[in-house]
Amino acid sequence: MKQIKNNIQQLQTQIKQAETKHHRPTGSVKLLAVSKTWPAHLLREVADTGQYRFGENYLQEALIKIHELSDLPLEWHFIGPIQSNKTKEIAQHFDWVHSIDRLKIARRLTEQRPKNLPPLNTCIQVNIDNEVSKSGVITNEVFPLAKQIYRMEHLKLRGLMIIPSRHQDQHYSSFRKAHDLFTALADTYPDIDTLSMGMSVDMEVAIANGSTMVRIGTALFGDRISSTNKAE
């Protein structure tokens, strides 16, 4: 745990330094701890450091952690692909969804969001590099989908999420395209304030290009370990 605390402190320092270096306001970039595959007791210790935002990819695993940590004021973000049969539990248990990529999913989420909860914060996932193997809408589909989500009573459109190509030399141009799209969206919709992009390998490049939320797993928790004890 001492190592993870050190990692969090180092990440917070790196984020502040990147904000200063790239002329971003102090505190404008939030850290989202990507906690998939890590157990609830470890997340509890991470929360003790003041890190309360956690991102999960796998619904059933996340629901167990949400239940076990229900005594803590945590903010849960669903960042994985969404299947239609998963929307009800996502709508009931999460505070944010980063990965809306089609109208059907948005409709199900707004219909299934409990009325006693605040609107579900949502980001549209954009396939910024038009990769066949990747989820997300292409850029010219963003505004039509945003228009529909904006009208939904129990969703609050907050911004965009992107996962760039695996080729790191393309990340700058991918992030720049995403920021231009984000800026155009923010000019149209008043609640747009979140550009979810940047991971452990490209955090500073993302911040330089306008990210407001970096999704960090490996640099915080270390390499994920599979059930066969091999690093993933």
C-alpha positions in Angstrom: 0.0 0.0 0.0 2.9 2.4 0.7 3.9 2.1 -3.0 0.4 3.0 -4.2 0.3 6.0 -1.9 3.6 7.1 -3.3 2.2 6.5 -6.8 -0.8 8.7 -6.1 1.4 11.5 -4.8 3.6 11.2 -7.8 0.7 11.3 -10.2 -0.8 14.3 -8.5 2.5 16.1 -8.7 2.9 15.1 -12.4 -0.6 16.4 -13.1 0.1 19.8 -11.4 3.4 20.1 -13.3 1.7 19.3 -16.6 -1.0 21.9 -15.8 1.7 24.5 -15.2 3.8 23.6 -18.2 0.9 23.6 -20.6 -0.7 26.8 -19.2 -3.7 24.9 -17.8 -5.5 26.3 -14.7 -4.4 24.6 -11.4 -6.9 21.8 -10.6 -8.4 21.7 -14.1 -7.4 18.0 -14.6 -9.0 15.3 -12.5 -7.5 11.9 -11.7 -9.8 8.9 -12.4 -8.4 5.7 -10.8 -9.0 2.8 -13.1 -9.6 0.1 -10.6 -10.7 -2.9 -12.7 -9.5 -6.2 -11.4 -8.4 -4.7 -8.1 -10.2 -5.7 -4.9 -12.4 -3.5 -2.7 -10.1 -3.6 0.3 -7.4 -2.0 -1.8 -9.7 0.7 -3.1 -10.7 1.5 0.4 -7.1 2.2 1.3 -6.7 4.3 -1.9 -9.8 6.3 -0.8 -8.1 7.0 2.5 -5.6 9.1 0.6 -8.4 11.3 -0.7 -8.8 9.7 -4.1 -12.5 9.1 -4.5 -13.1 8.7 -8.2 -12.9 5.2 -9.5 -13.4 3.8 -13.0 -14.6 0.3 -13.7 -14.9 -1.7 -16.9 -16.6 -4.9 -15.8 -20.1 -4.5 -14.4 -20.5 -7.6 -12.1 -17.0 -7.0 -10.6 -17.9 -3.3 -10.1 -21.2 -4.0 -8.4 -19.5 -6.1 -5.7 -17.1 -3.3 -5.0 -19.8 -0.7 -5.0 -21.7 -2.7 -2.4 -18.7 -3.4 -0.2 -17.6 0.3 -0.2 -21.1 1.8 0.1 -20.1 3.4 3.4 -17.7 5.6 1.6 -18.6 8.8 -0.5 -17.1 7.4 -3.7 -17.8 8.5 -7.3 -18.2 5.5 -9.6 -17.5 5.9 -13.4 -18.4 3.2 -15.9 -15.8 3.3 -18.6 -16.2 0.0 -20.5 -18.4 -1.1 -23.4 -22.1 -1.2 -22.6 -24.3 -4.1 -23.6 -28.1 -3.5 -23.7 -28.7 -6.0 -20.9 -26.3 -4.1 -18.6 -27.9 -0.7 -18.8 -30.3 -1.1 -15.9 -27.7 -1.9 -13.2 -25.4 0.8 -14.7 -28.1 3.4 -14.5 -28.9 2.3 -10.9 -25.4 2.2 -9.4 -23.1 4.6 -11.3 -22.6 8.3 -11.1 -20.9 8.6 -14.5 -20.9 6.7 -17.8 -18.0 7.5 -20.2 -18.8 5.0 -23.0 -22.1 5.9 -24.6 -21.7 5.1 -28.3 -25.3 4.7 -29.6 -28.7 6.2 -29.1 -30.3 2.9 -27.9 -28.0 2.7 -24.9 -28.6 6.4 -24.0 -32.4 5.8 -24.2 -32.2 2.7 -21.9 -30.0 4.6 -19.4 -32.4 7.5 -19.1 -35.4 5.3 -18.9 -33.8 3.1 -16.2 -32.2 5.8 -14.1 -34.0 5.8 -10.7 -36.0 9.0 -10.3 -34.7 9.6 -6.8 -31.1 9.9 -8.1 -29.6 13.0 -9.9 -29.2 12.7 -13.7 -26.5 10.3 -14.8 -23.4 12.2 -16.0 -22.5 11.0 -19.4 -19.8 11.2 -22.0 -20.0 10.2 -25.6 -17.2 7.8 -26.6 -15.6 8.9 -29.9 -13.7 6.6 -32.2 -11.4 9.5 -32.9 -9.1 7.5 -35.3 -11.9 5.6 -37.1 -10.5 2.2 -36.1 -12.6 -0.7 -37.1 -11.8 -2.7 -34.0 -12.7 0.1 -31.5 -16.0 1.2 -30.0 -17.3 4.8 -30.2 -19.0 7.0 -32.7 -17.2 8.6 -35.6 -16.7 12.3 -35.4 -19.6 13.3 -37.7 -22.0 11.3 -35.5 -21.2 13.2 -32.3 -23.4 16.2 -32.7 -26.5 14.2 -33.7 -26.1 11.9 -30.7 -25.4 14.8 -28.4 -28.6 16.5 -29.5 -30.6 13.5 -28.5 -28.9 12.9 -25.2 -29.2 16.6 -24.2 -33.0 16.3 -24.4 -33.1 13.2 -22.1 -34.5 14.0 -18.7 -32.4 11.7 -16.6 -29.0 12.1 -18.4 -26.7 15.0 -18.2 -24.3 15.4 -21.1 -20.9 16.3 -19.8 -18.5 15.7 -22.7 -16.4 13.2 -24.7 -14.2 10.2 -24.0 -11.6 8.9 -26.4 -9.1 6.1 -26.6 -6.5 6.9 -29.2 -4.8 4.4 -31.5 -2.1 2.2 -30.1 0.5 4.2 -32.1 1.8 6.7 -29.6 3.3 8.9 -32.3 -0.3 9.6 -33.4 -1.6 10.6 -30.0 -0.9 14.3 -30.3 -3.0 14.6 -33.5 -5.7 12.4 -32.1 -5.9 14.4 -28.9 -5.9 17.7 -30.8 -8.8 16.5 -33.0 -10.7 15.5 -29.8 -10.1 18.8 -28.2 -11.4 20.7 -31.2 -14.5 18.6 -31.2 -14.9 19.0 -27.5 -14.6 22.8 -27.8 -17.2 22.9 -30.6 -19.6 20.8 -28.4 -19.0 23.1 -25.4 -19.9 26.1 -27.5 -23.3 24.5 -28.2 -24.2 22.8 -24.8 -23.7 24.7 -21.5 -23.0 21.6 -19.3 -20.1 20.3 -21.4 -17.0 20.4 -19.2 -15.3 17.0 -19.5 -12.8 15.7 -22.0 -11.9 12.2 -20.7 -8.7 11.2 -22.4 -5.2 10.2 -21.4 -3.9 7.1 -19.7 -0.7 6.1 -18.0 1.4 6.1 -21.2 0.2 9.4 -22.6 -1.1 11.5 -19.7 1.0 14.6 -20.3 0.3 14.7 -24.0 -3.4 14.5 -23.2 -3.2 17.3 -20.6 -1.2 19.4 -23.2 -4.2 19.0 -25.5 -7.0 19.9 -23.2 -7.9 16.7 -21.2 -9.9 17.4 -18.1 -9.9 13.9 -16.7 -7.1 11.3 -17.1 -7.9 7.6 -16.6 -4.9 6.0 -14.8 -4.6 2.4 -13.9 -1.1 0.9 -14.3 0.8 4.0 -13.1 -1.3 4.0 -9.9 -1.9 0.3 -9.1 0.9 -1.4 -11.0 0.5 -4.1 -13.6 -2.8 -6.0 -13.5 -2.4 -9.7 -12.5 -4.6 -12.3 -14.2 -5.9 -15.4 -12.5 -2.9 -17.3 -14.0 -0.6 -14.8 -12.2 0.7 -13.3 -15.4 0.9 -9.6 -15.8 -1.7 -8.3 -18.3 
